[in-house]
Amino acid sequence: CEFMKFLVDNMLGRLGRWLRLLGIDAKQVKRNSTYDEIIFTSLNERRILLTRSKKISKHRVYGIYYVKNEDLRKQLKEVIENFNIKIDEDKIFSRCIICNEELKRIEKEKVKGEVPNYVYQTRDEFYTCPSCKKIFWEGTHFELALQFIKKELLK
């Protein structure tokens, strides 16, 4: 799976975020992209297009997978099973859920004033996205996501 890269259409935005959260390279299609732009990105970057659109599924791209399920949990399982993806626990939370860039560790002192005071006082590890500069830390969302992943996907 480390060489498998996806391009996720806007109908599957939540699926794309969860794939990135799992550490999977899943670039989101830019809003208002034309079919030509989507096709170019898929071919140029060798990305498999994940879509629910019957129209685009008729075009020639690097690879395409039509996601059948509407429910997010079922979509995740469908993609993971279809592509035989092995979830690497060390890669979970390693990508920006917005930009898809790999997160970089940042010194705690550098986030002072950038994160809530309580978070700064109670957390020691922080990560940042080199692209959008968003700062991440292990909070309650992290714990809830990890519980979901362990219960639903790491069986």
C-alpha positions as CSV (number, residue, x, y, z in Angstrom):
1,C,0.0,0.0,0.0
2,E,2.9,2.4,0.4
3,F,3.2,2.7,-3.4
4,M,-0.5,2.9,-3.9
5,K,-1.8,6.4,-4.3
6,F,-5.3,7.6,-4.6
7,L,-7.2,10.6,-6.0
8,V,-10.5,11.0,-4.2
9,D,-13.3,12.9,-5.8
10,N,-15.4,15.4,-3.9
11,M,-18.3,13.1,-3.5
12,L,-16.1,11.0,-1.2
13,G,-14.5,13.8,0.9
14,R,-15.0,12.1,4.3
15,L,-13.6,8.8,2.9
16,G,-10.5,10.8,1.7
17,R,-10.0,12.3,5.2
18,W,-10.2,8.9,6.8
19,L,-7.8,7.4,4.3
20,R,-5.3,10.2,5.1
21,L,-5.9,9.7,8.8
22,L,-4.9,6.0,8.3
23,G,-1.6,7.3,6.7
24,I,-2.7,6.4,3.1
25,D,-1.7,8.8,0.3
26,A,-5.2,10.0,-0.7
27,K,-5.1,13.4,-2.5
28,Q,-8.5,15.2,-2.7
29,V,-9.7,16.5,-6.0
30,K,-9.7,20.3,-6.0
31,R,-13.1,21.9,-5.9
32,N,-14.5,22.8,-9.3
33,S,-11.9,20.6,-11.1
34,T,-12.9,19.7,-14.7
35,Y,-12.8,16.1,-15.8
36,D,-9.7,16.9,-17.9
37,E,-7.9,18.2,-14.7
38,I,-8.9,15.1,-12.8
39,I,-7.8,12.8,-15.6
40,F,-4.5,14.7,-15.9
41,T,-3.8,14.4,-12.2
42,S,-4.6,10.7,-12.1
43,L,-2.4,9.9,-15.1
44,N,0.5,12.4,-14.2
45,E,0.7,11.4,-10.5
46,R,-0.2,7.7,-11.1
47,R,-3.2,7.9,-8.7
48,I,-6.2,5.6,-8.7
49,L,-9.3,7.6,-8.8
50,L,-11.9,6.7,-6.1
51,T,-15.3,8.0,-7.3
52,R,-19.0,7.5,-7.1
53,S,-19.6,9.3,-10.4
54,K,-20.7,7.1,-13.2
55,K,-19.8,9.9,-15.7
56,I,-16.1,10.1,-14.9
57,S,-15.8,6.3,-14.6
58,K,-16.2,6.2,-18.4
59,H,-12.9,8.3,-18.9
60,R,-9.4,6.8,-19.2
61,V,-7.4,7.5,-16.0
62,Y,-4.4,5.8,-14.4
63,G,-6.8,3.6,-12.4
64,I,-10.3,3.9,-11.3
65,Y,-12.5,2.4,-8.6
66,Y,-16.2,3.0,-8.3
67,V,-17.1,3.1,-4.6
68,K,-20.4,1.3,-4.2
69,N,-21.3,2.0,-0.6
70,E,-22.8,5.3,0.7
71,D,-22.0,4.7,4.3
72,L,-18.5,5.9,5.4
73,R,-17.7,2.8,7.5
74,K,-18.7,0.5,4.6
75,Q,-16.7,2.7,2.1
76,L,-13.6,2.4,4.2
77,K,-13.9,-1.4,4.5
78,E,-14.7,-1.6,0.8
79,V,-11.6,0.3,-0.3
80,I,-9.3,-1.4,2.3
81,E,-10.5,-4.9,1.3
82,N,-10.6,-4.2,-2.5
83,F,-7.0,-3.0,-2.6
84,N,-5.8,-5.4,0.1
85,I,-4.5,-2.5,2.2
86,K,-2.6,-3.5,5.3
87,I,-3.0,-0.7,7.8
88,D,0.3,0.2,9.4
89,E,-0.3,1.4,12.9
90,D,2.9,3.5,12.8
91,K,1.5,5.4,9.8
92,I,-1.9,6.3,11.4
93,F,-2.1,10.1,11.9
94,S,1.1,10.6,9.8
95,R,-0.6,12.7,7.1
96,C,-2.4,16.0,7.1
97,I,-6.1,15.2,6.8
98,I,-6.6,18.4,4.8
99,C,-3.5,18.6,2.5
100,N,-2.4,14.9,2.4
101,E,1.2,16.0,3.2
102,E,3.3,14.0,5.6
103,L,3.3,15.7,9.0
104,K,6.5,16.8,10.6
105,R,7.3,16.9,14.3
106,I,7.5,20.4,15.7
107,E,9.1,21.6,18.9
108,K,6.6,22.3,21.7
109,E,8.0,25.9,22.2
110,K,7.2,26.8,18.6
111,V,3.5,26.1,19.0
112,K,3.0,28.3,22.1
113,G,0.2,30.8,21.4
114,E,-0.7,28.8,18.3
115,V,-2.7,26.1,20.2
116,P,-5.1,26.4,23.1
117,N,-3.3,27.1,26.4
118,Y,-4.8,23.9,28.0
119,V,-3.4,21.8,25.1
120,Y,0.0,23.4,25.3
121,Q,0.1,22.7,29.1
122,T,-1.1,19.1,28.8
123,R,0.6,17.8,25.6
124,D,4.2,17.4,24.8
125,E,4.2,16.2,21.1
126,F,3.0,18.4,18.3
127,Y,3.1,17.9,14.5
128,T,2.6,20.4,11.7
129,C,1.7,20.2,8.0
130,P,4.5,21.7,5.9
131,S,1.8,22.8,3.4
132,C,-1.1,24.4,5.3
133,K,0.8,24.9,8.6
134,K,-2.0,23.3,10.6
135,I,-0.9,22.0,14.0
136,F,-1.9,18.6,15.2
137,W,-1.7,16.8,18.6
138,E,-3.1,13.7,20.3
139,G,-6.3,14.9,21.8
140,T,-9.8,13.4,22.3
141,H,-10.4,13.2,18.6
142,F,-7.2,11.2,18.2
143,E,-8.4,8.7,20.9
144,L,-11.9,8.4,19.4
145,A,-10.5,7.8,15.9
146,L,-8.0,5.3,17.2
147,Q,-10.8,3.4,19.0
148,F,-12.8,3.3,15.8
149,I,-9.9,2.1,13.7
150,K,-9.0,-0.6,16.2
151,K,-12.7,-1.8,16.5
152,E,-13.7,-1.5,12.8
153,L,-10.5,-1.8,10.7
154,L,-7.8,-3.7,12.5
155,K,-9.4,-7.1,12.8
